[in-house]
């Protein structure tokens, strides 16, 4: 998203509005919804009721936008020194700290209100927990202190499946917990390849992402470990949900493809190949495709005999 780079006082109204939207990181919001909506289909055992589903769509988007807004405001100092993030509106000063905090607070209240009114109190409370965990737990406490930041901080990104299940059913069972764990184990092998690509950025910002404090070989080994855990958990969903043959076959095929990419990365690192970064980014982009297709199978499974 292109942002007007003039000082705050000279920014046009349209540019300022675009900056406030960019503060919510819309692409991340889209990925979160790609897990929440299929979960609603699974929770309903087919087509979910319209009102709570719209609540998940709108309330979930507002919650993710709130968490990302708080993150953008707090991380403005490190974003400003990283090539990948220096253009973000808070880092550039287009959106003030005060305006960003107000935006995050309004989005938080709005998300809880939408979910409460369209679904139930449990889903609203889970949305608040997700926002607080990401804004405080990950952004303020973990990100700058431990190389395991994305492991535990990534739990906030798993919350949409719990929110969606609660919105549709009014309760939580083992099925959404397994869905939560799939995304939890997916997050490190998704994010660490990207961190390998931007290792120098994180090092300059003083953020101890795993690729900054460990060798590429150690990072690749960790990626493989979490990938196996992710694939195993995706198969555990079959008896727990339970899931049918379409999901079972699809999850197995997707898991094999994901593991192949993870082992390919380690192979290139062991061989000291020149294209390690390219392979790492292929795994990063492939991980997004994996999650999207896996949850597409989750949504389709209730309709297959």
C-alpha positions in Angstrom: 0.0 0.0 0.0 1.5 3.3 -1.1 1.7 5.9 1.7 2.3 9.6 1.3 5.8 10.2 2.8 5.3 13.9 3.7 5.4 15.1 7.3 2.3 14.5 9.3 1.0 18.1 9.0 1.2 18.0 5.2 -0.5 14.6 4.7 -3.7 14.7 2.8 -6.9 13.3 4.3 -7.0 10.4 1.8 -3.3 9.5 2.6 -4.0 9.7 6.3 -7.0 7.3 5.9 -4.8 4.9 3.9 -2.2 5.1 6.6 -4.7 4.2 9.3 -5.8 1.2 7.3 -2.2 0.2 6.7 -1.7 0.3 10.4 -4.0 -2.7 10.7 -1.8 -4.8 8.3 -4.7 -6.0 6.1 -2.8 -8.9 4.6 -2.4 -10.5 8.0 -6.1 -10.0 8.7 -6.9 -11.9 5.5 -4.8 -14.8 6.5 -6.5 -15.0 9.9 -9.9 -15.0 8.3 -8.8 -17.8 6.1 -8.7 -20.0 9.2 -11.7 -18.6 11.0 -14.4 -18.9 8.3 -13.6 -22.6 7.5 -13.7 -23.3 11.2 -17.2 -21.8 11.3 -18.3 -24.3 8.6 -16.8 -27.2 10.5 -18.4 -26.1 13.8 -21.8 -25.9 12.1 -21.3 -29.2 10.3 -22.1 -27.5 7.0 -23.4 -24.0 6.1 -23.1 -21.9 9.3 -25.8 -19.5 10.4 -25.5 -16.1 8.7 -25.5 -13.6 11.6 -22.8 -15.2 13.8 -20.7 -15.9 10.7 -20.8 -12.3 9.7 -19.9 -11.5 13.3 -16.8 -13.7 13.0 -16.0 -12.0 9.7 -16.4 -8.4 10.9 -15.5 -8.8 14.6 -12.5 -11.0 13.7 -11.3 -8.4 11.3 -11.6 -5.7 13.8 -9.8 -7.7 16.5 -6.9 -8.5 14.2 -6.8 -4.9 13.1 -6.7 -3.8 16.7 -3.9 -6.1 17.6 -1.9 -5.1 14.6 -2.4 -1.5 15.3 -1.0 -1.7 18.8 1.9 -3.7 17.4 2.6 -1.1 14.7 2.6 1.7 17.3 4.8 0.0 19.8 7.3 -1.3 17.2 7.6 2.0 15.4 11.2 2.4 16.5 12.4 -1.0 15.2 10.2 -0.8 12.1 12.0 2.4 11.2 15.4 0.7 10.9 14.3 -2.3 9.0 14.1 -2.3 5.2 11.0 -4.4 5.2 9.1 -2.2 7.5 10.5 1.3 7.4 7.6 2.5 5.3 4.9 1.6 7.8 2.9 4.7 8.9 3.7 4.7 12.6 7.4 4.3 11.8 7.3 7.2 9.3 5.3 9.4 11.7 2.3 9.7 9.5 0.1 8.3 12.3 0.9 9.6 15.8 1.3 7.4 18.8 -1.8 8.9 20.3 -3.9 8.4 17.2 -2.7 4.8 16.9 -3.6 4.0 20.5 -7.0 5.5 20.0 -7.5 3.5 16.8 -6.5 0.2 18.6 -8.8 0.9 21.5 -11.8 1.7 19.3 -11.2 -1.4 17.2 -10.9 -3.5 20.3 -14.2 -2.3 21.7 -15.9 -2.6 18.3 -14.7 -6.1 17.8 -15.9 -7.3 21.2 -19.3 -5.5 20.7 -19.8 -7.0 17.3 -19.1 -10.6 18.4 -21.2 -10.2 21.6 -24.2 -8.8 19.7 -24.0 -11.2 16.7 -22.7 -14.4 18.5 -22.1 -14.6 22.2 -20.0 -13.4 25.1 -17.5 -16.2 24.9 -16.4 -15.3 21.4 -16.1 -11.6 22.4 -13.9 -12.5 25.5 -11.7 -14.7 23.3 -11.2 -11.7 20.9 -10.1 -9.5 23.8 -7.7 -12.2 25.0 -6.2 -12.5 21.5 -5.7 -8.7 21.3 -4.1 -8.4 24.7 -1.9 -11.5 24.2 -0.5 -10.1 20.9 -0.2 -6.5 21.9 1.3 -7.2 25.4 2.5 -10.8 25.5 4.2 -10.9 22.1 4.9 -7.3 21.2 5.9 -5.8 24.5 7.2 -8.8 26.5 8.5 -11.5 24.1 9.6 -10.1 20.7 12.6 -8.2 21.9 13.7 -10.6 24.7 13.7 -14.2 23.4 14.4 -16.1 20.2 11.3 -18.1 21.0 9.2 -14.9 20.5 7.4 -16.1 17.5 6.7 -19.5 18.9 4.7 -18.3 22.0 3.7 -15.0 20.5 2.3 -16.8 17.5 -0.4 -18.3 19.8 -2.4 -15.0 19.3 -2.6 -15.9 15.6 -4.2 -19.2 16.5 -7.1 -17.5 18.4 -9.4 -16.9 15.4 -10.3 -20.6 15.2 -11.3 -20.6 18.9 -13.3 -17.4 18.3 -15.1 -18.8 15.3 -15.9 -22.1 17.0 -17.2 -20.3 20.1 -19.3 -17.9 17.9 -21.1 -20.8 16.2 -21.4 -23.3 19.0 -21.3 -21.1 22.2 -18.6 -23.5 23.6 -15.2 -25.0 23.1 -14.3 -28.6 22.4 -11.2 -30.6 21.5 -11.7 -29.9 17.8 -10.9 -26.2 17.9 -8.0 -26.9 20.3 -6.5 -29.2 17.6 -7.1 -26.5 15.0 -5.4 -24.1 17.3 -2.4 -26.4 17.7 -2.1 -26.8 13.9 -1.6 -23.1 13.5 0.6 -22.9 16.6 3.0 -25.5 15.1 2.7 -23.9 11.6 3.8 -20.5 12.7 7.6 -21.1 13.3 8.2 -22.9 10.0 6.2 -20.1 8.3 7.9 -17.2 9.9 11.5 -18.3 10.4 12.3 -18.6 6.7 11.2 -15.0 6.3 13.4 -14.1 9.3 16.3 -15.8 7.5 15.7 -13.5 4.5 15.7 -10.4 6.7 18.2 -11.6 9.3 20.3 -8.4 8.9 17.2 -6.2 9.5 16.3 -8.0 12.7 19.9 -7.9 13.9 20.2 -4.2 13.2 16.9 -3.6 15.2 18.1 -5.7 18.1 15.3 -8.3 17.7 16.6 -11.8 18.6 14.7 -13.8 16.0 16.0 -17.3 15.9 18.0 -16.9 12.6 19.8 -13.9 14.2 21.1 -16.0 17.2 21.4 -19.4 15.7 23.1 -20.9 12.6 21.0 -21.6 9.4 21.5 -25.3 10.1 20.1 -25.0 13.6 17.1 -23.0 12.3 16.4 -25.5 9.6 16.4 -28.3 12.1 13.9 -26.4 14.3 11.8 -25.8 11.2 11.7 -29.5 10.4 10.8 -30.3 14.0 7.8 -27.9 14.1 6.8 -29.1 10.6 6.5 -32.7 11.7 4.5 -31.6 14.8 2.2 -29.5 12.5 1.6 -32.4 10.1 1.0 -34.9 12.9 -1.5 -32.5 14.5 -3.3 -32.0 11.2 -3.8 -35.8 11.1 -4.9 -36.0 14.7 -7.9 -33.8 13.6 -9.2 -36.8 11.6 -10.4 -38.9 14.6 -11.0 -35.9 16.9 -13.4 -33.9 14.7 -14.0 -36.5 13.0 -13.0 -35.7 9.4 -13.8 -37.6 6.3 -11.6 -39.0 3.5 -11.3 -35.7 1.5 -9.6 -34.0 4.4 -7.6 -37.1 5.4 -6.1 -37.5 1.9 -5.6 -33.8 1.4 -4.0 -33.2 4.7 -1.5 -36.1 4.1 -0.6 -34.8 0.6 -0.2 -31.3 1.8 1.9 -32.4 4.8 4.2 -34.4 2.6 4.7 -31.4 0.3 5.4 -29.1 3.2 7.9 -31.5 4.8 9.6 -31.9 1.4 10.2 -28.1 1.2 11.5 -28.1 4.8 14.0 -30.8 4.1 15.0 -29.2 0.8 15.9 -26.0 2.8 18.1 -28.0 5.1 19.7 -29.8 2.2 20.7 -26.6 0.6 22.0 -25.3 3.8 24.1 -28.4 4.4 25.4 -28.2 0.9 26.2 -24.5 1.4 24.3 -23.7 -1.7 24.1 -20.1 -2.9 20.3 -20.0 -3.2 19.4 -20.7 0.4 17.5 -17.5 0.7 15.4 -18.3 -2.4 14.6 -21.7 -1.0 13.7 -20.2 2.4 11.3 -17.7 0.7 9.8 -20.5 -1.3 9.0 -22.3 2.0 7.6 -19.0 3.4 5.2 -18.6 0.5 4.5 -22.3 0.3 3.5 -22.3 4.0 0.7 -19.7 3.3 -0.6 -21.9 0.5 -0.5 -24.9 2.8 -2.5 -23.3 5.5 -5.1 -21.9 3.0 -5.6 -25.2 1.3 -5.7 -27.2 4.6 -8.5 -25.0 5.9 -10.2 -25.1 2.6 -10.4 -28.8 3.2 -11.7 -28.2 6.7 -14.5 -26.1 5.2 -15.4 -28.6 2.4 -15.3 -31.7 4.6 -18.7 -31.3 6.2 -20.3 -31.3 2.7 -18.6 -34.6 1.6 -20.2 -37.9 2.4 
